[in-house]
Structures are given as C-alpha cells and as structure tokens.
Amino acid sequence: MREQNCIFCRIANGEIPSTTLYEDARFRVIFDLSPATRGHVLLIPKEHYADLTELDTETAREVLPLAARIGRAMKAGLGAAGFNLVQNNGEAAGQTVRHFHLHIIPRYGAGEELLLWKPGESTAEEREALSSRMGEYLR
C-alpha cells in the first residue's frame, strides 16, 4: 500500500525527484538532503510502513542485506572506515517522516560527531521486572 500524502512514498516511487544511488522493485536508496556525513543515504521501501513495527516479514528480511551492500559500497567507493545504521521509530525517538527508512551514514574516522548516549545504570531486579513486563507481549 502507498499513501498519497506521504513524501517518502512519493520519493521512493519516483513522483518527486531525488538523487538515487540504488533502486529495485521494492526499495529506493537516495542521498539525504541534510547529510550527517558525505555520502549519507536513506534506504526507503516503496510500500508504506509507518515504522519498523509495521514492516512485513519479507520487507524486513531484505533491509539488512541491502544495507550491508550499501555499506560495502561506501567503504570501497568512498573510503569510509565504517558506517552507522540509524532507524528511528516514533516522534519521541526522532522519527520526523512517518514512513520506515534506514539511514546509512558513512564514517571516515576523524572529528566526526557520533551518535552517543550517556550510559546509565540498572540493577538485576530492574532488568528482570522490565523483561517480565515486555516478555508477555512477545508470546
């Protein structure tokens, strides 16, 4: 299913021009207009899924192998030393377009700002309680 008012549906399906790195029947990989680093791309399914929780199994199965191909191309073609895969789900997590997409950000090593968080602490009891609360929804 595609949504008429979704900008990523329109980009992924060629209705809005973009600089495309890769395209097949199910995905388009485009260059980010506000890149974190040189070569930052977005992997976008052509079908509409609001976030990771809505992906169908086949689409989900294809995302990481395609991201790995793109990452290898970044290393070989751009001389990237590594790359980040960033995928946000929901506004609280930083998702600004409600269409699943995966950022693939090449890393060159020197002076780049990385995605970091301040490590917190938790007790074994807290982890057990969290596991119990979430685990019931995995069954």
C-alpha atoms as one frame of an Amber mdcrd trajectory, in Angstrom:
protein
   0.000   0.000   0.000   1.189   3.523  -0.753  -0.055   6.711   0.836  -0.762
   9.642  -1.464   0.227  12.269   1.120   3.450  10.556   2.233   6.519  12.351
   0.904   8.684   9.213   1.157   6.116   7.155  -0.773   6.256   9.800  -3.480
  10.080   9.960  -3.499  10.507   6.168  -3.391   8.139   5.755  -6.317   9.709
   8.462  -8.479   6.992  11.112  -8.207   9.406  13.545  -6.531  12.933  13.715
  -7.947  15.852  12.583  -5.820  19.454  11.608  -6.317  19.160   7.844  -6.358
  22.053   5.549  -5.515  20.135   2.286  -5.924  16.679   1.134  -6.929  14.897
  -2.166  -7.374  11.243  -3.241  -7.394  10.893  -2.864  -3.600  13.368  -0.178
  -2.473  14.983   3.100  -3.421  18.171   4.380  -1.784  18.546   8.151  -2.005
  21.076  10.694  -0.805  19.960  12.591   2.303  19.423  16.304   1.652  20.859
  17.156   5.095  23.642  14.580   5.437  25.378  13.778   8.708  28.488  12.957
   6.633  29.462  12.883   2.957  27.568  10.019   1.306  24.733   9.678   3.900
  21.810   7.846   2.263  18.285   6.730   3.144  17.026   3.238   2.321  13.275
   3.572   1.699  10.743   0.838   0.870   8.410   1.709  -1.985   5.434   0.437
   0.040   4.277   2.456   3.028   5.097   1.259   6.539   4.924   3.890   9.284
   7.813   2.356  11.216   9.669  -0.870  11.955   6.717  -2.378  13.816   4.627
  -2.306  10.619   7.144  -3.918   8.235   6.020  -7.185   6.708   8.370 -10.148
   7.095   9.633 -10.148   3.502  10.490  -6.432   3.527  12.189  -6.760   6.912
  14.177  -9.749   5.635  15.561  -7.670   2.739  16.518  -4.478   4.611  19.749
  -5.575   6.336  21.299  -7.397   3.365  20.666  -4.332   1.196  22.107  -2.048
   3.902  25.203  -4.266   4.007  25.624  -3.915   0.218  25.387  -0.136   0.532
  27.858  -0.148   3.439  30.360  -2.183   1.406  29.975   0.312  -1.453  30.646
   3.196   0.974  33.826   1.522   2.179  35.063   0.666  -1.298  33.825   3.708
  -3.217  34.180   6.479  -0.639  36.974   5.150   1.525  34.702   5.080   4.573
  36.268   3.404   7.598  32.835   2.218   8.767  29.173   3.179   8.755  26.203
   3.604  11.086  22.727   2.219  10.537  20.195   4.524  12.203  16.495   3.794
  12.271  14.077   5.861  14.391  10.587   4.724  15.408   8.117   7.347  16.582
   8.447  11.045  17.230   9.938  10.504  20.707  12.771   8.554  19.038  13.446
  11.288  16.462  11.382   9.992  13.541  10.310  13.019  11.511   8.749  11.249
   8.499   6.241   8.516   9.343   7.493   6.128   6.665  10.032   3.461   7.618
  13.504   4.409   6.437  17.018   3.441   7.370  19.825   5.993   7.481  23.151
   4.596   6.284  25.851   7.029   7.379  29.455   6.539   6.271  32.128   7.215
   8.880  35.580   8.413   7.934  37.148   8.397  11.393  38.471  11.814  12.338
  36.497  14.557  14.060  33.016  13.299  13.253  30.223  13.680  15.742  28.876
  10.241  16.553  25.513   9.127  17.866  26.128   8.752  21.561  24.201   8.341
  24.763  25.214   8.654  28.361  25.368   5.134  29.814  23.050   4.714  32.762
  22.785   2.047  35.417  20.288  -0.677  36.192  20.016  -3.392  38.760  19.348
  -7.052  38.088  15.927  -6.581  39.690  15.055  -3.701  37.338  16.110  -5.729
  34.298  14.050  -8.704  35.475  10.985  -6.502  36.005  11.396  -4.934  32.564
  11.834  -8.355  30.995   8.656  -9.561  32.651   6.654  -6.514  31.515   7.819
  -6.737  27.876   8.101 -10.500  27.625   4.374 -11.108  27.882   3.937  -9.230
  24.562   6.458 -11.457  22.747   4.459 -14.641  23.226
